[in-house]
C-alpha cells in the first residue's frame, strides 16, 4: 500500500517493502541462451534487460546467477556484470570436455537455494534444454513456482509444459529480431561449443533506456499495467505499478516528468484516457485499469483499413512491414498505447473482433494478415 506523505497539496507516495510479493531467483544457462539467440534469431546478441523487465512485473529478483565458460563470452560478461549477475565459471578447456558441467552446477545451486532459503518463492530457469525438466519437477514438488525462459526455436518441446509459466525470449518486449536473413532450422544450441561472434563495442553509458517524454512514459505505464493484469488475478493498485516501474528502472521518478507525485501522474494519464482510476481498498492507493476502449476500436479499424487497401492492390500483406504501413497513415501509432506487448498480439486482438484473419505461410515463414469481409 502507498502511504501518503508531505505537506497538503504536495502529497507523494512512499513505497513500502511488499512482504507478499514474489521473491525470485534467476538462473541462466548462458551458453544455451547466447548460442540459441545467435543461431535461431539471425545473429542477435542475447540481452538480459528484456528478461529482467518481464520479471519486474512478476516480483522482486533477489538472486541472479549465470553459468558458462566465460572465456567465450567476454562482451556478454560485461553486460551481465552491469546487471548485477553473479558469474559462475565452468571452464571447458581442461584436457577433456566437461559435458553438462554447467547443467549440474546450476541444478545443485538451485536445489540448495530451495532448501536453505524458504523465502524464495519463484525460480526462473533460463534455458531451452530439456535436461532441466527433472529440476523443474523437483522445484515444483518443493512448492516453488517455476518460470522458464528460452529461445523459441532452440527450446525443447518437453520443457515449457513442465513449468508454471514459460516465456519465449523472442516475444519479450524489447527484443527486436533481425529479419534480413532467412530463419535457420531448429538447432540444439547447447551442443555447439564455439566462440561467440564478434560484436560491436557497447556504449559506456548504462543500458537502461528512460522514456524521454510523457508520451513515452504513458506507453511504458500502459505496457506495465497490461503485464501486471496478465500475471495477477486481482485488481492492480497504483502501488503495484510504481514498484514494477522501479524494478524496471531503479532511478525512475515522476518528478523527472514534471509531476509532484505518482498519483498526480496517474490522474494526468486518466484525463488522457490512457488508464482508468477507481477507489481502491486503501485510501490513497487507487485501482488502475486499462480503459475499455481508449481509442482501441479506432486503432483496430485503422488496421483493417490499411490491410484492406493493401489486399486490394497486391494481395493480403505479410506481418513483416505491416506496422510501418500503418504508421504511414497514422505516424504516432503504437500498439503499446493499448497495453499490447507486440504488433502480432495487437493483430490477434483485432482478429478476435472479427476485423482481420491471421494465417501462417510456410513458404514465406511469416504471417499473412487478411481483412475480414464486412
Number of C-alpha atoms within 10 A of each C-alpha: 20 21 15 17 11 10 8 7 8 12 17 20 20 16 15 11 9 13 8 7 12 21 17 24 21 22 24 26 22 23 25 25 25 22 28 30 25 17 21 23 24 17 18 19 21 20 17 16 19 18 19 17 19 21 21 23 25 20 20 20 19 11 16 17 19 21 22 22 18 19 15 17 17 13 17 19 18 13 18 18 11 10 16 12 19 15 18 16 14 17 16 18 10 7 6 7 11 12 10 13 14 23 19 13 14 22 17 13 12 21 16 11 16 21 11 9 10 11 12 20 17 24 26 24 24 25 28 29 22 16 15 21 18 13 20 28 14 13 20 17 10 13 12 18 19 22 21 26 25 26 27 19 22 24 23 19 13 14 21 21 11 20 22 14 14 18 19 17 23 19 17 17 17 16 16 11 15 12 10 7 9 12 14 11 9 14 16 17 24 19 13 12 14 9 11 18 13 10 11 7 7 12 7 6 7 10 12 12 9 13 14 10 11 16 12 14 17 21 20 18 23 24 22 26 25 20 21 23 18 12 12 11 8 9 15 19 23 23 24 24 20 22 20 24 21 15 20 22 15 11 11 15 16 17 11 12 14 12 16 17 18 21 22 16 18 22 15 16 20 17 11 12 15 23 24 19 19 11 12 16 12 12 11 18 22 22 18 23 21 20 16 12 12 16 14 17 13 11 20 19 15 17 24 24 17 19 25 20 14 17 15 10 10 8 14 16 20 19 17 15 9 18 17 12 15 20 15 12 13 12 10 8 15 18 20 21 22 22 25 21 20 16 16 17 14 20 23 16 15 21 19 10 13 14 21 23 19 18 12 13 11 8 6 10 11 13 17 18 26 21 23 15 9 5
